[in-house]
Amino acid sequence: MNAARARGAAWLALLVLAGPLAADAPADSERLDALMRELGARRHGHVAFTEVEYLAVLDRPLESSGELLYEAPDRLEKRTLSPRPETLVLAHGTLSATRGKRTRTLDLAAYPQLAPLVEGLRATLAGDRAALERLFSVRLDDDPPRWTLALAPRDAASARLVREVRISGEQADVKTVEVLQADGDRSLLTIGRELP
Amino acid sequence: MTRAGWTGTLLFALLAATAASLAVRARYTADLSAFLPRAPTVAQRLLTEELRAGFASRLLMIAIEGADAHTRSRVAADLTRRLRESPAFADVSDGDSAGLTRIEDFLLAHRYQLSDAVTPERFTAAGLHRAIGDTLGLLASPEGLLVKPLFARDPTGETLHLLDGLDAPQIASFEGVWSSRDGRRALLLAQTTALGSDTDAQEKACAAIRSAFAAAAAAFSPPGALSLRLSGPAMFAVTSRAVIRAQVMRLSTLGALLIAALLLFAYRSLPALLLTFVPVAAGALAGVAVVSLGFGVVHGITLGFGITLIGEAVDYAIYLLIQSGEEPVSEWRRTLWPTVRLGMLTSVCGFAALVPSGFQGLAQLGLYSIAGLVAAAGVTRFVLPEWRPRTLRTRDLTALGARLARLLAAPRHARTALAVLALLAGLVLIGHRGALFSRELSDLSPIPVADQELDATLRGDLGTPDARYLVVVSAPGTGGALAGAEVLSARLQTLVEAGVLGGFESPSRFLPSAATQRARQASLPAPDELAARLDQALAGMPVSASRLAPFLADVEAARTAPPLTPRELAGTPFGSALDALLTVSGTHATAFLPISAPGGADLSTAALEAVRAAVAAPALESAASARLLDLKAEADGLYAHYLTQAVSLSLAGLAAIVLLLMVACSPVRALRIVAPLGLAVLTVAAGLAAAGERLGILHVVGMLLIVAVGSNYALFFDRLAREPHDRVPRTLASLAVANLATVTGFGVLAFSSVPVLAALGRTTAPGALLALVFSALLAPRAALEVAP
């Protein structure tokens, strides 16, 4: 009885281990490379977005919407227009947040725990596999034409805050960015129509 | 030995024993600030206080180099942990979140007393609605991760507002440990408990860092893979002292050895050599003893000048031993001692002029030399002849002297040539007049350029710029100083917003005045009132009042909290920040507000004017006063003041020497004695200027030494002109040997890496040689005539 349970546990452990191993299998690695190439071919983008945050401290989710701008390889701008205007700019490893007259600048090197939130999307858009794998252990769930990149932060400080970033899309278009925080809170950003 | 000889020896032994016991018990110091002023102006007094005890003087920057970034970070974290346990350090940080967490905890606990956003308006329903709305906006952004844990206690975002206000410098980091921008060093900042002026304690602190580093490095890396670099004012003080100490030891030993070799060659007699050093040792001992009595403390650099004393005091015994030759000592005492005595007195006159100097180093040097020369001459006159064995025979230098005399008498147009030389030297000096004198205090620093560059690099990486401009508020009592700092902060803030200033620090940011704290507490509504307003404020928001119960509890606790005082801040990062910016001595408090230019450059004249106007505007508490301090300008001004003083005191010394000679000889003879010395000084000054060296205080002192030492030579030539010719060769030989000894003693100094010692050597060594040659060339012909 006990021996059987122990064997069951061993099988379970093997299955758990097999998950991440599978991502490193040659076929998947090639598929990831191909996806990265497709994504990296896009030099700039301008789209609308809506975002919903589910936070335990709040009674209702927070909803916001605005525009995302991307210039390859390392400039990402998130302009929130509603409910209150805010502009976040990620450029060359620095995050600056402007609300009203005030701009706050954060060096991501000084706040590595924030890196997954912004770098995950940036590196995905840039098709920068090396940057993704430096920050995350990457798992690709492929269901052509749809795909999902599950990114788990490697850095311990980041992992205490963020459990996983899930970016999914269709062919060369990113469709949603979901952030699962370690405390159970989560946010879902949905990308809408393309803007001129 | 005669009865007088026994008496002299006994007296000498007594005095020497007294001097030795004084010298042993004397307090020795080496920090440059002790070398600084008896404070001519209030601004300069503040400057020296800041140098001595200020926060900046207690800061040590620690860099770890070598191996890989990961190892460096781990060793740095371990070193930080070790140093935090040591009582030698008030605060140690390496950029780890533990440091930030400690700050956040403190800010969170006292936010309603510390935050300038706390006003009655903010706690109305509308104000709360806006503040909480802002925080909700943040929650949705990446920074929300940092804010979220505090939301229930601090929905108005006071803690983040305070953190924003801290203006923490952006420092690069790797794995949570500060690193240099080029990523090659891990960095730490340590603040010592001891004052910056306490060089002994600073030395211990540096040693503690080194041993903690050795232990940390051994735990994580192979031996020798990592190295430690330290920098900061305290480190500079420690290094300066070590460098000065080492060089003084090495150079005086080297100088003494060279002079001993020279004298052994000249005398061919070991007893004669030993006798020669008796007056030197007596002089050095007397010098230290008298300086210790007069000043209470002996500066390391003063000891360094012991070498200068060897240069001159050694001459007395040389004169006695070579000049007296075979004849009885009583004859030397009668004929030549008066000349030596007059020479000694002229030197004393010269050095006496330095004693009233406000520059403690100069004053000590003056007193040291006077005591040393009087003692050395006294021992030569009263003790040495008695100790001299009857059988003592030194080498006969008559032939050498005769040859020298003929050589020096040979040039026919010497006077014309010297006149041309004087003209040329004058022209060179006029040509360099704009850049003749050094203007920067830093020129005195013995710190190698490489170390100064490392310091600048580390400061750049750590964002701890050398504060150049300070607004200083003085008031009776901490409260007054903080209130004054608050008023000025508001004015400086408008200048920052106008782009005139880059930023500023103020102690009131870390500890608001009691009145301000009370006003903020009075802005907080009572519990029922706050609950009602909160309900109103949250209408339509995605959060309900029930989740914000911790907020209501915190506000109520803050409303009735006692005001924060420096005591509550002690031991927190805010406490050390406050210590840095607020000093209290007795009932008097001084607040320092360092200001910086936009972009970190120097402030423009217009910006300085704007700050001055802001500082001068009234409405400070009546007893408080404020001023703007430009540390670099004040330091350089201070230096210029001492340089001017050194020049005028030296000129006064020169005047005293001329006056003494006029009284002792005659005006014409006095002029003839002084002329070659003046020419030597002129030539050396022109030579240094032509070589691109800027003249500083120690060059000026060196010139005074040229006159002091050279006057002996000139006096002998004056004397020789009225002596039997058979004395000429032997006297000339003694002058040559004495001169060589002097040139050797000072020549060794010229190679020192300590600027003050090098300046002295480079001036006096060539100057003494020139003084002898010029004195001979300008001497009456009779002085160089040799009996056939």
Interface residues (C-beta under 8 A of the other chain):
Chain A: E51 E53 L55 V57 L58 D59 R60 P61 L62 S64 T80 P83 R84 E86 L88 L95 A97 R99 R104 T105 L106 D107 A109 A110 Y111 P112 Q113 L114 L117 V118 A157 L161 V162 Q181 D185 S187
Chain B: G95 S97 G133 D134 L136 G137 L139 A140 S141 P142 E143 G144 L145 L146 K148 F151 A152 D164 Q170 I171 A172 S173 F174 G176 P542 V543 S544 R547
